[in-house]
Amino acid sequence: MSEIPASVWDSLACPSGAARNPFTSHAFLQALELSGSVGGQSGWHPAHVILEDSGQAIAAAPAYIKSHSYGEYVFDHGWAQAFERAGGSYYPKLQVTVPFTPATGPRLLTGGDTSLIAPLSEALKTICRRLDLSSVHVTFQPETEALALEHAGFLQRHDQQFHWTNEGYASFDDFLAQLSSMRRKNLKRERREALSAGIEVEHVTGSELREEHWDAFFEFYMDTGSRKWGTPYLTREFFSHVGSTMADSIVLIMARRAGRYIAGALNFIGSDTLFGRNWGAIEHHPFLHFELCYYQAIDFAIARRLKVVEAGAQGEHKLARGYLPVRTCSSHWITHDGLRAAVARYLQEERARVSEDIEILRDHSPFRKPQD
């Protein structure tokens, strides 16, 4: 990213009038590189794509040559294993995404000119062939972008996440009033019990963010991440970088007990969306995770008049907390005809299952039915 002027990249990623997505900004992607979270021996080799016309950048894509499938949240390990059992080499591959970030946002950055998606998609295919890569994967993209890539011959994959939608609520109580009686009581109880051990919560954003906050949060992140994933992806330096360059796009929701921080949730702020990203804790308290990651995020979104809270990947437990299932999209172009045909059959069945699951889950929404 240091080879690409920030003004050029950001004009393509977020043209005037477009919704701002913090993760495709030059600052976020460069922080990943400068901090060593990608590059080096991480298996994420930055290979960003720039489409030029007469020497002027007209489109771009955040891209990485990958030697594994970790940190993507769209799981293709089974594809890799099947191909390698058949004598093929699945790695390296080209990943068009934001590393470690299962949040929907633009991946083909055209400055608002959607006619450039077609030549940019052809450029991705060309790079794949020239570098003898097995495939191109464009993950967590908007449906309109995925549809354009389908027309360009990419295979479509669907999954689901759970998002909260702000229906013009003036307060958390307004939101609670829309839930069924049982769910409303459960949420109130969880919020009481989460803070019952004398825990206080604070929102830290903008110029209030200091290195002491990042020191505390990184301890939480490492402790929880090491137990959950084995090796957390982000380095300590990453948090300092985004704290210094993107402070107004960040809110840390921190829990304090007996004079010290014990847990925290990191969120990034877009034009109309709050993106929940990382969480960690060094003390266990019932429902504290729900309070910091889900309920406090709703409080913040209501106060800021944000339309959506994206609470990260997976988690059907979010449904009972007012987060409803939505479809996520990714696009895949595979060079080997046999592997492509096998994956296409699998994805057809998977899309049907995802659609059915979303329909079933929405039938179990915690919100009041018209007759209630």
GIJOUR-V608834 format. One record per residue. N is the residue number from 1. RES is the residue in three letters. NEAR is the number of other C-alpha atoms within 8 Angstrom. Layout:
((N | RES | NEAR) (N | RES | NEAR))
This chain:
((1 | MET | 9) (2 | SER | 5) (3 | GLU | 4) (4 | ILE | 7) (5 | PRO | 8) (6 | ALA | 8) (7 | SER | 6) (8 | VAL | 9) (9 | TRP | 12) (10 | ASP | 11) (11 | SER | 10) (12 | LEU | 14) (13 | ALA | 13) (14 | CYS | 13) (15 | PRO | 10) (16 | SER | 5) (17 | GLY | 4) (18 | ALA | 7) (19 | ALA | 8) (20 | ARG | 7) (21 | ASN | 11) (22 | PRO | 10) (23 | PHE | 9) (24 | THR | 13) (25 | SER | 12) (26 | HIS | 10) (27 | ALA | 10) (28 | PHE | 12) (29 | LEU | 12) (30 | GLN | 10) (31 | ALA | 11) (32 | LEU | 12) (33 | GLU | 11) (34 | LEU | 8) (35 | SER | 12) (36 | GLY | 11) (37 | SER | 12) (38 | VAL | 13) (39 | GLY | 11) (40 | GLY | 8) (41 | GLN | 5) (42 | SER | 8) (43 | GLY | 11) (44 | TRP | 12) (45 | HIS | 11) (46 | PRO | 9) (47 | ALA | 8) (48 | HIS | 10) (49 | VAL | 9) (50 | ILE | 9) (51 | LEU | 10) (52 | GLU | 9) (53 | ASP | 7) (54 | SER | 4) (55 | GLY | 5) (56 | GLN | 6) (57 | ALA | 10) (58 | ILE | 11) (59 | ALA | 14) (60 | ALA | 16) (61 | ALA | 11) (62 | PRO | 13) (63 | ALA | 12) (64 | TYR | 13) (65 | ILE | 13) (66 | LYS | 13) (67 | SER | 9) (68 | HIS | 7) (69 | SER | 9) (70 | TYR | 5) (71 | GLY | 8) (72 | GLU | 10) (73 | TYR | 9) (74 | VAL | 5) (75 | PHE | 7) (76 | ASP | 7) (77 | HIS | 7) (78 | GLY | 7) (79 | TRP | 8) (80 | ALA | 11) (81 | GLN | 8) (82 | ALA | 8) (83 | PHE | 12) (84 | GLU | 10) (85 | ARG | 7) (86 | ALA | 6) (87 | GLY | 6) (88 | GLY | 7) (89 | SER | 9) (90 | TYR | 11) (91 | TYR | 10) (92 | PRO | 11) (93 | LYS | 14) (94 | LEU | 14) (95 | GLN | 12) (96 | VAL | 13) (97 | THR | 11) (98 | VAL | 10) (99 | PRO | 7) (100 | PHE | 8) (101 | THR | 10) (102 | PRO | 10) (103 | ALA | 9) (104 | THR | 8) (105 | GLY | 10) (106 | PRO | 11) (107 | ARG | 13) (108 | LEU | 11) (109 | LEU | 12) (110 | THR | 13) (111 | GLY | 11) (112 | GLY | 8) (113 | ASP | 7) (114 | THR | 6) (115 | SER | 5) (116 | LEU | 9) (117 | ILE | 13) (118 | ALA | 10) (119 | PRO | 7) (120 | LEU | 12) (121 | SER | 10) (122 | GLU | 9) (123 | ALA | 9) (124 | LEU | 10) (125 | LYS | 10) (126 | THR | 8) (127 | ILE | 8) (128 | CYS | 14) (129 | ARG | 9) (130 | ARG | 7) (131 | LEU | 6) (132 | ASP | 6) (133 | LEU | 12) (134 | SER | 14) (135 | SER | 12) (136 | VAL | 14) (137 | HIS | 12) (138 | VAL | 12) (139 | THR | 12) (140 | PHE | 13) (141 | GLN | 14) (142 | PRO | 11) (143 | GLU | 8) (144 | THR | 6) (145 | GLU | 11) (146 | ALA | 13) (147 | LEU | 8) (148 | ALA | 10) (149 | LEU | 13) (150 | GLU | 11) (151 | HIS | 7) (152 | ALA | 9) (153 | GLY | 7) (154 | PHE | 10) (155 | LEU | 10) (156 | GLN | 11) (157 | ARG | 11) (158 | HIS | 11) (159 | ASP | 9) (160 | GLN | 11) (161 | GLN | 13) (162 | PHE | 17) (163 | HIS | 12) (164 | TRP | 12) (165 | THR | 8) (166 | ASN | 11) (167 | GLU | 5) (168 | GLY | 6) (169 | TYR | 9) (170 | ALA | 7) (171 | SER | 9) (172 | PHE | 10) (173 | ASP | 6) (174 | ASP | 9) (175 | PHE | 9) (176 | LEU | 8) (177 | ALA | 8) (178 | GLN | 8) (179 | LEU | 12) (180 | SER | 12) (181 | SER | 7) (182 | MET | 6) (183 | ARG | 11) (184 | ARG | 11) (185 | LYS | 8) (186 | ASN | 8) (187 | LEU | 9) (188 | LYS | 8) (189 | ARG | 8) (190 | GLU | 11) (191 | ARG | 11) (192 | ARG | 8) (193 | GLU | 10) (194 | ALA | 13) (195 | LEU | 10) (196 | SER | 7) (197 | ALA | 7) (198 | GLY | 7) (199 | ILE | 11) (200 | GLU | 8) (201 | VAL | 8) (202 | GLU | 7) (203 | HIS | 8) (204 | VAL | 10) (205 | THR | 12) (206 | GLY | 10) (207 | SER | 7) (208 | GLU | 6) (209 | LEU | 11) (210 | ARG | 8) (211 | GLU | 7) (212 | GLU | 6) (213 | HIS | 8) (214 | TRP | 12) (215 | ASP | 9) (216 | ALA | 10) (217 | PHE | 12) (218 | PHE | 10) (219 | GLU | 10) (220 | PHE | 15) (221 | TYR | 13) (222 | MET | 10) (223 | ASP | 11) (224 | THR | 12) (225 | GLY | 12) (226 | SER | 10) (227 | ARG | 7) (228 | LYS | 6) (229 | TRP | 7) (230 | GLY | 7) (231 | THR | 6) (232 | PRO | 9) (233 | TYR | 7) (234 | LEU | 7) (235 | THR | 9) (236 | ARG | 10) (237 | GLU | 8) (238 | PHE | 14) (239 | PHE | 10) (240 | SER | 10) (241 | HIS | 10) (242 | VAL | 12) (243 | GLY | 11) (244 | SER | 7) (245 | THR | 7) (246 | MET | 10) (247 | ALA | 13) (248 | ASP | 9) (249 | SER | 11) (250 | ILE | 13) (251 | VAL | 14) (252 | LEU | 11) (253 | ILE | 14) (254 | MET | 14) (255 | ALA | 13) (256 | ARG | 12) (257 | ARG | 11) (258 | ALA | 6) (259 | GLY | 5) (260 | ARG | 6) (261 | TYR | 10) (262 | ILE | 13) (263 | ALA | 14) (264 | GLY | 15) (265 | ALA | 15) (266 | LEU | 12) (267 | ASN | 13) (268 | PHE | 12) (269 | ILE | 13) (270 | GLY | 12) (271 | SER | 8) (272 | ASP | 10) (273 | THR | 12) (274 | LEU | 14) (275 | PHE | 13) (276 | GLY | 14) (277 | ARG | 11) (278 | ASN | 8) (279 | TRP | 13) (280 | GLY | 15) (281 | ALA | 12) (282 | ILE | 10) (283 | GLU | 6) (284 | HIS | 6) (285 | HIS | 6) (286 | PRO | 7) (287 | PHE | 10) (288 | LEU | 10) (289 | HIS | 9) (290 | PHE | 9) (291 | GLU | 12) (292 | LEU | 14) (293 | CYS | 12) (294 | TYR | 12) (295 | TYR | 11) (296 | GLN | 10) (297 | ALA | 12) (298 | ILE | 11) (299 | ASP | 10) (300 | PHE | 8) (301 | ALA | 15) (302 | ILE | 14) (303 | ALA | 9) (304 | ARG | 6) (305 | ARG | 9) (306 | LEU | 13) (307 | LYS | 10) (308 | VAL | 12) (309 | VAL | 15) (310 | GLU | 12) (311 | ALA | 12) (312 | GLY | 11) (313 | ALA | 9) (314 | GLN | 7) (315 | GLY | 7) (316 | GLU | 6) (317 | HIS | 6) (318 | LYS | 11) (319 | LEU | 13) (320 | ALA | 9) (321 | ARG | 11) (322 | GLY | 11) (323 | TYR | 11) (324 | LEU | 13) (325 | PRO | 12) (326 | VAL | 9) (327 | ARG | 11) (328 | THR | 13) (329 | CYS | 14) (330 | SER | 13) (331 | SER | 14) (332 | HIS | 12) (333 | TRP | 12) (334 | ILE | 10) (335 | THR | 8) (336 | HIS | 7) (337 | ASP | 7) (338 | GLY | 6) (339 | LEU | 9) (340 | ARG | 11) (341 | ALA | 8) (342 | ALA | 8) (343 | VAL | 9) (344 | ALA | 9) (345 | ARG | 8) (346 | TYR | 8) (347 | LEU | 11) (348 | GLN | 8) (349 | GLU | 8) (350 | GLU | 10) (351 | ARG | 11) (352 | ALA | 8) (353 | ARG | 8) (354 | VAL | 12) (355 | SER | 9) (356 | GLU | 8) (357 | ASP | 8) (358 | ILE | 12) (359 | GLU | 8) (360 | ILE | 8) (361 | LEU | 11) (362 | ARG | 9) (363 | ASP | 6) (364 | HIS | 6) (365 | SER | 10) (366 | PRO | 11) (367 | PHE | 8) (368 | ARG | 10) (369 | LYS | 6) (370 | PRO | 4) (371 | GLN | 4) (372 | ASP | 5))
